[in-house]
Amino acid sequence: MTEAPPRPLPDLDEALSRETSVTRQVAALEAAFRPILTPDSVDWVFQLADVVHRHELRIEVSRGATSALGWAAREIGQRFVVPDDWARCRESASPAEAYRLLAYVQGQRLRFDFKFEELSRQVRGWMEEIPEDAMLQALAAFAALGLHSPTAEPLLRQAVETPGYDSRSRYILLQGLWFATHLPDQAERMLELSDEMIGRSEDSPNLYYWRAFAMRRLRRFDEALACVDRAIATLPAGMNPVHQDYFRERELVNTSRMLYDQVGELSEGVSERLRSEFQSYFDTVQDDLDRQSYTARRIVSESLISLVETLGLFVTLAGFLVGSGTIVFRSDSFGHQITAIALMLVGSVVFFLMLRGVVRLDGKQPKPVLGKLLKLGVRRRSRTVIPDREKELVHLREPWV
């Protein structure tokens, strides 16, 4: 398909000579070149390169103009730059300037369409031809941030440190950070860069739109709403698709606030229930520990009492044996000695039975051994003698015996 012939431009030379600010010169270039944009031609890029070279315009002007006109070319469906276009740069009055502007336009077009992989591939070749260009470095960092590439961090630092790092480069990096959800400090970096741009009077509707996204990620919902409302208020008329994006962000802020509030209420209820269940479980465990502690103290106390009783019996037995032995040795007659020895034996048996009643190896309560023996003796003395025939009758009457 043949290229369309260049169309006559308005009195651009006079406007560029009259205006000195970057913003006004960019506006003059956009007003002059927007009417000659066509879907099947990129001739305007070479005409723009001739104008930039002839008027020796600052690089900030050429970057701003290619960004604005690149967006306009995208809106009319203009084709991307092809290899034949790069070859035409040699025919320009300033081949280097034509190549630079063609790279700017192609890079901006790929950025607008979020073609991260293609942009990453092409920008490497541009940086080899044009080293130390801050805008190309920013485009490379933008592609890496969009791809969540590990090279994003070094490319980001390199773009910031490159000479000529201007407002257009910062704008590209801010949008790149908007895609860099893999960075843990994404929101903080976006706010830091946007604060710098606002301090330099480089704010725009898109800046506040991206700033609202960062505020929403930090759960600063009131500030996020203020930012997105400012973006909507400063948006020029007729940009309906952009307005829809801004309004969608506003709804996301409200939805996020509602979700976080609901999650907070649910988590508070769950926390209260868990706290109540834990307190109940803690009280149960505390009661079990108290019972076990009481049982342990009682066992220790009973053991100490039994030990004291045992020692007391041993002391008493020792005193009895010593006293009985003394009586045996001091007795004059053999009968008295036999009586003392018998008394000593009986006393030893009594003390043994008392000791047996105090000390139990099976852990049960001591049984009243002496009382049981006395009861058995009394019961045997008072038992009535029943004849054999009577025993048989009793057995027949009580079969369970």
Secondary structure, DSSP 8 states (H G I E B T S, - for coil): ----------SHHHHHHH--SHHHHHHHHHHHHGGG-BTTB-HHHHHHHHHHHHHT--HHHHHHHHHHHHHHHHHTT-----HHHHHGGGGSSSHHHHHHHHHHHHHHHHHHTT-HHHHHHHHHHHHHHS-S-HHHHHHHHHHHHHTT-TTHHHHHHHHHHSTT--HHHHHHHHHHHHH-TTSTTHHHHHHHHHHHHHHTT---HHHHHHHHHHHHHTT-HHHHHHHHHHHHHHS-TT-HHHHHHHHHHHHHHHHHHHHHHHHHHHHHHHHHHHHHHHHHHHHHHHHHHHHHHHHHHHHHHHHHHHHHHHHHHHHHHHHHHHHHHHHHHH-SSHHHHHHHHHHHHHHHHHHHHHHHHH--TTS-----HHHHHHHHHHHHHT-----HHHHHHHHHH-TT-
